Amino acid sequence: MSANTEEKIAQTLQSANGRILGYLIRVCGDFSEAEDLCQDVMISALSHWREEGLPETPIAWLFTTAKNRATDRFRQRSKQASILNSLTADDVESGDHLEKALEDDLLRLIFTCCHPALGQEVRVPLTLKSVTGLSMEEVARAFLTPVRTMEQRLVRAKRKITAAGIAYEVPTGNQLEPRLDSVMQTLYLLFNEGYSATSGEDLVRAELCIEAIRLTTLMQKLFPGRAELMSLLALMLLQDSRREARTAPDGSLVLLKDQDRSLWNERQIQQGAALLDKALHLRQAPGTYQLQASIAALHAEATSPDETDWSQISLLYRRLLDLDYTQVLHLNYAVAVSMSGQVETALQELLSLQDVLADYYPFQCALADCHRKLGAHADAVSAYQRALALTGNESEKRFIAGRLAELEALP
C-alpha cells in the first residue's frame, strides 16, 4: 500500500471517529461500551481497507459495521431488547440523510462531554479524545498533564456521565451558553494539535486542522450572532492559511519571519478577515478568540517580516493576559516583546516563567532565542539542548538541531 493511501485511510478514520462514537452512544446509552465498539469498528476498517482499499462511501461502511457489531453484542442480552429495536430501526439510507443523522449524533456527543456537571479540567480533553480518537498521549500532551493522570480523569468522567444520567442531547435555552464555551475551547485545542503536532514525523497534521475548521463552521451556522464563535473560526482560518509555508522541503520547521508568504492561502486570509470584521461590528465584549484572531490578522496583513506590527501585537497579548491569564499566553507575550526589539525585557518575562514552563519545549526555544540575540551563546546552546530533549516532533527536532549547529559553529 502506498504512503498516500495509508494517510488517506488514517484521515478518514479520524474524521469519522466522533460521528460513529456519537451514534453508538445514542443506541447503547453507555459511554465506555460505545468506545469499545467504536474501537472495534475502526480496527476492522483499518484491516479491511488496507487490503481492499477505501470503499466508495467510507462513512456508510463504518455505520453499517458499527450497527452490526452493536446488534451482535446486544442480541445476546435479552433484557436489552430496546437497544436491539433501536438498532433495527437504524437503516442505512442515502448519503445526505446518513451524514445529517451522524452530524446530529456528533453534536450530541460534543455537548454531552461539555456538560457543566463534569469538572472543567475534564470537559475539554474528554471531548477532544472522543471526537477525534487521538491517543491518550496526545491528549495528555495538549494539556501538559501526565498520561496516567489524564487517563484516570477521563475514566471518572465517563462513569459520572452514566451515573448522573446526563442527557445525550444538544442543550437549548439558558443551558446552552455554559457548554458552548467548553465546546469552543475543545475545537480550538483540536486545531492546535493539528497545527503543531505533539509527536510524529510531521509538524502539521492537516486532517485535524480541517476537522476543527469543519466542526467550528458547523457550530457557527447553528449558533449565529456570537462574536467569539465567529472569531474562533476566523482565527483558525488565518492560522491555517500559513500551513503550506511552515515546513521546508525536508519537513523541518520554518519560522514565521522566514516563510515564503506567496505560499499563504489568500482565500483563507480573506475569509478569516471578513469573519473577524463581522465579529467586531457586533460590538460584543471582546473575548480571547477575538483578540487572538486580531493578532493573527496583523500577521496576515504584513507583506514582509519587517512590516509586522509587533508593538500592536504585544499590546493585544497584554490584553489577553489581563482577560484570561495562562503561562502559555505569557510566553507568547514575551516572544512578541522580544520581536518588538525589547529583548532584555522579554528575557525577564521568560525567567519569571521558568519554574512552571521549564519542561515545555517552546519556552526553552524562546529562552534560547533571547540569549542568542543578547550574545549569550553558551546559555542559548543550553536552552536549545533542553528543547531538543523535550520535543517529540521530528520536524521541530530538525529545526532545533539546525539552530544548535549554527551556534556551535560560532567562534
N, C-alpha and C positions, 0 to 999 in steps of 0.2 A: 504494500500500500504506500502511496506517495505521502510525503510530509504534508502537502496541501490538503489531501483527503482526510488525513488524521486530524488536522487542525479544524477542518470544517465540521467533522463529527463532534469534536470536543466543544466547539462553539454552539452547535445545535443543541447538544445535551444541556449545556449550561444555561442557554436561553430558555429552554423548556422546563427546567427543574422546578421553578416556582409554580408554574401552571399545573404540572402533573401532581406535585405535592399538595397544592391547594384543592384540587379535585379529590384526591384520596382522603384528605382530612374531612372534606364535606361528607363523603359517603361513609367513612369509618367512624368519625367522631372521636378519634384518638390520635393525638399528635405523633407519639412515638411509633405506634403501629403503622401509621401512614408513612413515616420516614423510612421504616424498614422496607415497606412495599415499594416506595419510590426508588430506594437504592437498588432493589432487585430489578426494577424496570430499567434503570439506567445501565446497570451491568449487562443485562440481557441485550439491550440496544447496542452497546459498545461491541459486544461479541458478534452479534449478527451483522451489524453494519460494516465491521471490519472485513468480514468475509463476502458480504453480498453488495456492499455499497449503500449509500443513503437511499431510502425509499422516496417515492415521488412526493409524499406528504408525511414528513417525519412526525409532526405533531399528532396526526391521526394514528400512526403506528404506535406511538408512545401511549396515547389514550387507550387504544384497544388493548394493548398489553397490560396497562395498569388495571383496566376494568376486569380483564380475565384473571390476573393474579389475585385481585381482591375477591372476585367471585369464588375462585378455587379455595381461598383461605376461609371464607365465611360460610361456604356450603357445608363445611364440617361442623359448624356450630349452629344447631337448630334454633337455639334461643335468640340468635341474631338474624332472624328472618327479615326484619325491617331493613337491614343493610342490604340483604340479597334482593329485596324488592326494589330498593333504590338503584342498585347496580343494574338490574334487569331493565329498568326504565330508561337508563342512560344509553341510548342508541347513538352510534356514530353517524352524524348527518353531514351535510355539505360543509365545505371548508369554512365559510364565513360564520355559519352557526356554531360550529365547534370552537373556532377561535374566540368568538364572543363569550361563549359559556366558560371557557378556560380562563379568559381575562377576568371575568367576574370572580371566579374561584381564586385567582391570584390576588385580586384586590381584597377579598375577604381574609386571605392568609396574611397579607401585609398588615391590615388593621387589627387583626387578632393579636399578632405578635407585638403590636404597639399599644396594647390595652393599658390604661392607667393603673390597673391592679398589679401589673408587673413593675418591678423596680426599674428606674431609668437606666441603671447600669446593664440591664439585660435586654431591654426592648430592641435597641438598635442591632446589637450583634446577633440576636435570635432571628430577626427579620433578614439580616444580611446572609446568614447561614442558610435559612430556609428558602429564600428566593433564588439564590444563586448556586447553591450546592458547593460553595467554597469549602476548602478543608478547614478543620479546626485550627490548624497552624496559621492559616492566612487570616482568619477572623481574629484570633488572639493577637497577631502582629499588628493588625489595624488599630487595636485598642491598647497597644503597649502592655499587654497582660499575659502572664504565664499561661501556657496551653492548658495545663491541668486545672487552673483556677477558672478559666473560661468554660471549659467542659463541664465543670460542676455547676456553674451558674446556669448554663443552658438546660441541663437536666432538671434542675429545680424549677426553672421557669416553665418547662413543658408539663411537669407534674402539676404545677399550680393552675395552668390553663384548664387541665382536666378536672382537678379537684374543685376549683371555684366555679366550674360550669360557665366559663367565659364564652359568650356567644360568638359564633363564627359568622361575622357579618360586617358590612360597611356601616359605620355609625352615621346617624343623622342628627340634626339639631345641635343642641349645646354639647353633645357628646363628641362631635367631630373635631373641634379645634385642639383639644388636648392631645389627640393622637396624630393629628396632621403634622405637628412639629416633629414628632419622632419619626414619622414616615419620611419627611424631608431630610432629616439627618441620616437616615438609613440610605436613601438614594444618593446622597452626597458622598457617603463613605464607600458605597459601591463604585461610584465613579472614580473616586480617589484610588481604590485598589486597582482599577484598570489603568489609570493614568500613570501610576508609579507602582508597578507590581512589586510585592514584597519578596518574591523569590522567583527562581527560574532563570532562563536564558534571556528573556525579552524584558526590556524596560516597560513597555506598554502592552497591556492585554486589551486589545481593541474591542473584543467581544463584550467585556464588562462595561467599557465606556458607552458602547452602542446600546446595551441593555439599560443602563442607568438613564440615558437620554430618552429612550423609548418609554420607560416607565414614568419618568418625570413629565414627558409630553402628555401621556395619558392622564396623569393627575391634574395637570394644568387645564386640560379640557374639561375634566369632571368638576373641578373647583375653580372656575374663573374669577377674576376680580381680586385675587390675592397677590399683592406686590412681591411678597417673599417667595412664593412659588414661581412666579414669573422670573424673578431674579435668579433663583436657583437654576432654572433651565437656561437662562442667559449665561450664567457662569459656566455651566457645563459646555455649552456650545463654543464660548470664547476660548476656554481652555483646550477643548478637543480640536479646535481649528489649527493648533500648532503640532498636532500629533506626528505628522509626516516629517517634520523638521527636527524632532527631538532626539533622533538617533542617527549616527553616521553609518556609512555602508557596512562597516564591520559590526554594527549593533551597539556601539558604545554611546554613552550619553553625550548630547551636545547641549551646552548651557544656552539659556535664552539669548544672551548677548552675542553668541556665536552662530545662531541659527540662520539658515537661508530663508529670509522672510517671503521669498517668492513661492515657497512651498506651503505657506499658511493658507488655509481654506477660507477664501474670501467670502464664500456663500454663508458659511457658518458664522463668520465675524459679523456680517450684515444682519443675520437672523438674531444673533445674540444682542447686538447693539440695539436693534429695534425693540426686542423684548424688554431690555433694561430701560430704554426710553419710555416705553409704555408703563412700566412699573413705577418709574419716577414721577410720571404725570398723575398717578393715582394719589400721590401726596399722603401715603400712609407712612407711619413712623418707620424710618429705615432700620432694617434688621441686618443680621450678619451676612446673609446671602447677597443682599443689595449692595453692601459695602464691598464684599469680595468681588462681585461682578463689576463694580466700578473700577476696582484695581485691575482686573483682567482687561477691561475696556481700554484703560490707559496704556497697557502693554500693546494691545492690538492696534491702537491708533498710531503708535510710534513707527515711523518708517525706517528708523535705524536705532541702534542701541543708544547713541548719543542724544537722541531726541526724547528718550523716555523720561517722563516727569517723576523722578524718584522722590523729590520733595513732597509732591502731592500724594504719592503712594505711601510714603512714611506717615503722613497725616491721616490717611484713611485707615492704616493699620493701627494708629494710635486710637482712633475712634472705635475700632473693633475691640481693642483691648479694654477700653472703658465699658463697652457694651456687654462683652462676654469673654472674660479673660481665660485663656488657656496657655500653657507653656509653649505649645507649637506656634500659636499666633504670636507670642512674644518673640520666638525665634525668627519668624518671618519679618516682624517689625525690625529686629536687629539687622537682618540682612538688607532690608530696604534702607536703613540708616547708613549702613556701610556703602551701599551703592550710590547714595547721595553725596558721598565724599567724607562723611564724618566717621572715619574708621575707628578712631580711638574710643569714641562714644559707643559705637556698635560693639566693640570688644568688651567694654564694661557691662553692657546689657547682656552679652553672651555669658560672661563669667558669673553673672547673678543667677543663671540657669543651670550652672554646671552640676550642682548636686542632684537635680531631678532629671536632666536630659543627657547625662554623661554616656549612657548606653544607647543613645538614639543617633544613628549614623549621620543624618542631615545636620545635627548640631555640631558634630565633630568636623564635618566638611566646612560649615560656616566659620567655626573657630579657626580652622586651618587657613581659610581664605583671608581672614583678618590678620592673622600672624604673617602670612605671606606678603600682604600689602604693606605691613609695617616693617618688613625686613627681618622679622624673627624667624629665619628659615628652620632652625632646629625645632622650634615649637610647632611650626606648620607641618614638618615631617612627622612629628609625634602624633599630631591630631589626625593627619591623613592615614597613618598606620592604624590608629584606633578605628577610624571609619571603615577602613578596608576589612578589618576583622568583624565588624558589626553587620555589614550588609550581606544579604543572601542573594542579591540580584547580580547576575553575571555582567550585565551591561554597566551597572554602576561600579562594579569591581574594576572593569577595564578603564573607566574614566578616572577613578581614584588612583589606580596604578600609574596611569599616564602623568597625573599631577605629581605623584611622588618621584617619578623618573626625572621630571623637569627640575624639581627642587634638588634632588640628589646630584644632578649634573652641574649645579652651580658651584663656583669656587668657594 
